[in-house]
Amino acid sequence: MTKTLDEYAREWQGNAEADALWVILTDSKYYGRKWDPNDFFATGEEEIRRVFAFMEQKSIQVPSGSFLDFGCGVGRVSKALRKRFERGYGIDISPKMIDLARTYVPDVEFRINQAASLEHREDGSVDFVYSHIVLQHIPNEYQRRYIDEFLRIMRPGGLAAFQIPVEIINPQDIRPPFTYRIKQGVKHLFPFLVALKRGLIPPKSFHYEFRYEMHPLADEEIGRICEKRRCVIEAAPATNSCEPEHNGRIEFYDMDAHRQMLKAGGLPNRYLSCMYFVQKPKI
């Protein structure tokens, strides 16, 4: 059963309150609030540099004017995008993320969005929509709606660049040990016991069970949404976005070749991640 957006909002608010930087870039060596903000935001600069270099290489026309950073978190990418656009907007499901983003990046307009749409944005009101390592964490139902919304709010001549996994490579059902499942069941049924335990026996070091999911959406479905909105997919390269510790060092690959490489690697449950560059034709 698909969770409600309210449930996702509570989960991501908990993630943000525990460690807003680490849950965005889950590098193991920074677990436990060890990200330095300067280093963290430098990854956003590197990511945007690489994305714009790819678009230049592929002769993808990037409009000027305004951008929307969907799933902006604390503004890691918004800060880098703001240097390239006249004005910027960022939205996120977590109030804590938005509070932090307003502190870190004061010259971008941030707002909370917990609706299954972008109803606060008018048709054709944004030049560039960007979303990376966000759509992958929400179910297909919401992914479809948001991608359709990206294309709705783009101005003619506008561009959307969004990343999403499209396939699970070497799928395998791996069940955690029985004792772990029992423990998780008790936590779910009696959450007050967790709080009681931590109150009586405080953890010796930082510990938080971050909650997020992974959901692929088939390439064919994304194509249908773009076709319905009469938008053109200029490029759809595979990326390393679902690989551990990429930390903004995004790489682009041929989709078919990368699929074969992941299959040949033999590791189970690898996600084939792609970034779509979608243009809305000028009138």
C-alpha positions in Angstrom: 0.0 0.0 0.0 1.4 3.4 -1.0 2.1 5.7 1.9 0.5 9.1 2.0 2.5 12.2 1.4 1.9 13.1 5.1 3.7 9.9 6.1 6.6 10.7 3.8 6.7 14.2 5.2 7.0 12.9 8.7 9.8 10.5 7.8 11.8 13.2 6.0 11.3 15.6 8.8 12.7 13.0 11.2 15.6 12.5 8.8 16.3 16.2 8.6 16.2 16.7 12.3 18.6 13.9 12.9 21.2 14.9 10.2 19.9 17.0 7.3 23.2 16.9 5.4 24.0 13.2 5.7 20.6 12.0 4.6 21.1 14.0 1.3 24.6 12.7 0.7 25.0 9.4 2.6 28.8 9.1 2.6 29.6 6.6 5.3 32.6 8.6 6.6 30.3 11.6 7.4 27.7 9.6 9.3 26.8 11.3 12.6 26.7 15.0 11.7 30.2 15.0 10.4 29.6 16.9 7.1 31.4 20.2 7.1 28.9 22.7 5.5 31.5 24.2 3.2 32.5 20.8 1.9 28.9 19.8 1.5 27.9 22.8 -0.5 31.1 22.4 -2.6 29.6 19.1 -3.9 26.6 21.1 -5.2 29.0 23.4 -7.2 30.8 20.4 -8.6 27.5 18.6 -9.5 26.1 21.6 -11.4 29.4 22.2 -13.2 29.3 18.7 -14.5 25.6 18.8 -15.5 26.1 22.1 -17.4 29.3 20.7 -19.0 27.3 17.7 -20.3 24.5 20.0 -21.7 27.1 22.1 -23.5 28.7 18.9 -24.9 25.4 17.7 -26.2 24.4 21.2 -27.5 21.3 21.2 -25.2 20.1 24.8 -25.0 19.8 26.0 -21.4 17.4 28.9 -20.8 18.2 31.9 -18.5 15.8 33.5 -16.1 14.4 31.3 -13.3 15.0 27.8 -11.9 13.0 25.5 -9.6 15.0 23.1 -7.5 12.6 20.2 -6.7 13.5 18.4 -3.5 15.9 21.2 -2.6 16.9 19.9 0.8 19.0 22.5 2.5 19.8 24.3 -0.8 22.9 22.3 -1.7 22.2 22.7 -5.5 20.1 25.8 -5.3 23.1 27.8 -4.1 25.1 26.7 -7.2 22.2 27.3 -9.6 21.5 30.8 -8.2 24.9 31.9 -9.7 23.6 31.0 -13.2 20.0 32.3 -13.1 18.4 35.6 -12.3 16.1 34.1 -9.6 15.5 30.8 -8.1 12.9 28.8 -6.2 13.3 25.6 -4.1 10.7 23.3 -2.7 10.9 20.4 -0.2 8.6 18.2 1.8 10.4 18.8 5.1 9.9 22.1 7.1 13.3 21.5 8.7 15.0 21.3 5.4 13.4 24.5 4.2 14.4 26.3 7.4 18.0 25.4 6.9 17.9 26.2 3.2 16.6 29.7 4.0 19.6 30.2 6.4 22.2 28.8 4.0 20.9 30.3 0.8 19.1 33.6 1.5 18.8 34.8 -2.1 16.6 31.9 -3.2 12.9 31.6 -2.4 12.1 28.4 -0.6 8.8 26.9 0.4 7.4 23.7 1.9 5.4 21.5 -0.5 3.5 18.5 0.8 1.0 18.2 -2.0 1.1 15.8 -4.9 1.4 18.7 -7.4 3.1 22.0 -7.8 -0.1 23.9 -7.7 1.6 27.0 -6.4 3.3 27.4 -9.8 1.4 28.6 -12.8 1.6 27.0 -16.2 4.8 28.1 -18.1 6.2 30.0 -15.1 9.7 28.6 -14.8 12.6 28.3 -17.2 14.6 25.5 -15.8 13.5 22.6 -13.5 16.2 20.5 -11.7 15.8 17.5 -9.5 18.5 15.0 -8.5 18.4 12.1 -6.0 14.8 13.0 -5.1 12.3 11.3 -7.3 13.9 8.0 -6.6 12.6 8.0 -3.0 8.9 8.3 -3.8 6.5 5.8 -5.3 5.6 5.7 -9.0 2.2 7.3 -8.4 3.9 10.5 -7.2 6.8 10.3 -9.6 4.4 10.4 -12.6 2.5 13.4 -11.1 5.6 15.4 -10.4 7.3 14.8 -13.8 4.1 15.9 -15.5 4.1 19.0 -13.2 7.7 19.8 -14.2 6.6 19.9 -17.8 3.5 21.9 -17.1 5.3 24.7 -15.3 8.1 25.0 -17.9 7.9 28.0 -20.2 8.1 27.3 -23.9 11.8 26.9 -24.6 12.3 25.7 -21.0 14.2 22.7 -19.9 13.8 20.1 -17.2 16.7 18.0 -16.0 15.6 15.3 -13.6 17.2 12.0 -12.4 15.3 8.8 -11.6 16.2 5.1 -11.6 14.5 3.2 -14.4 15.3 -0.4 -13.6 16.6 -2.8 -11.0 19.6 -4.8 -12.3 20.1 -8.4 -11.1 17.0 -8.3 -8.9 17.1 -10.6 -5.9 14.8 -10.9 -2.8 17.2 -10.6 0.1 15.4 -10.9 3.5 17.1 -9.6 6.6 17.7 -12.1 9.4 14.7 -13.3 11.4 16.0 -11.7 14.6 16.3 -8.3 12.9 12.7 -8.6 11.5 11.4 -9.4 15.0 13.2 -6.4 16.4 11.8 -4.1 13.7 8.3 -5.4 14.3 8.5 -4.7 18.0 9.8 -1.1 17.2 6.8 -0.6 14.8 4.2 -1.9 17.3 5.6 -0.3 20.4 7.5 2.8 19.5 7.4 4.1 23.1 9.7 1.3 24.1 12.5 2.7 21.8 12.1 6.1 23.5 12.1 4.5 26.9 15.3 2.5 26.1 17.1 5.5 24.9 16.1 7.4 27.9 17.3 4.8 30.3 20.4 3.7 28.3 21.5 6.7 26.1 23.5 5.6 23.1 27.3 6.0 23.3 27.5 7.6 19.9 25.2 9.1 17.3 22.6 6.6 16.1 19.5 7.2 13.9 17.6 4.8 11.6 17.2 7.0 8.6 14.1 6.1 6.6 13.9 6.3 2.8 12.9 4.1 -0.1 14.0 3.5 -3.7 11.5 3.3 -6.5 12.4 2.8 -10.2 10.1 4.1 -13.0 10.3 2.6 -16.4 11.9 4.6 -19.2 8.8 3.9 -21.4 6.5 5.6 -18.8 8.7 8.7 -18.7 8.6 8.8 -22.5 4.8 8.7 -22.5 4.5 11.6 -20.0 6.8 13.7 -22.1 4.9 12.8 -25.3 1.6 13.7 -23.7 3.0 17.2 -22.8 4.5 17.5 -26.3 8.0 17.8 -24.8 11.2 16.4 -26.3 13.7 14.2 -24.5 17.0 15.7 -25.7 19.2 13.2 -23.8 18.7 10.4 -21.3 22.1 9.2 -20.1 22.7 6.8 -17.3 24.3 8.2 -14.2 26.1 7.1 -11.1 23.5 8.8 -8.8 22.5 5.5 -7.1 26.1 4.5 -6.4 27.4 5.0 -2.8 29.4 8.1 -2.0 29.0 9.8 -5.4 28.9 13.1 -3.5 28.1 15.4 -6.4 30.7 13.8 -8.7 28.0 12.9 -11.2 29.0 10.9 -14.2 27.1 10.3 -17.5 27.1 7.0 -19.5 25.4 5.4 -22.4 22.3 3.8 -20.9 22.5 0.4 -22.7 26.3 0.1 -22.1 25.9 1.0 -18.4 23.0 -1.6 -18.0 25.3 -4.3 -19.4 28.1 -3.2 -17.1 25.9 -3.5 -14.0 24.6 -6.9 -15.1 28.1 -8.2 -15.7 29.1 -7.0 -12.3 26.8 -9.6 -10.8 25.9 -7.6 -7.7 22.2 -7.9 -6.7 19.7 -5.1 -6.8 21.7 -2.4 -8.5 19.7 0.6 -9.8 20.1 1.8 -13.3 19.8 5.6 -12.8 19.2 8.0 -15.6 19.0 11.8 -16.0 16.4 13.1 -18.4 17.0 16.4 -20.2 13.5 17.4 -21.5 12.8 20.5 -23.6 9.5 22.2 -24.2 9.4 23.5 -27.8 9.0 27.2 -28.3 5.6 28.3 -29.6 
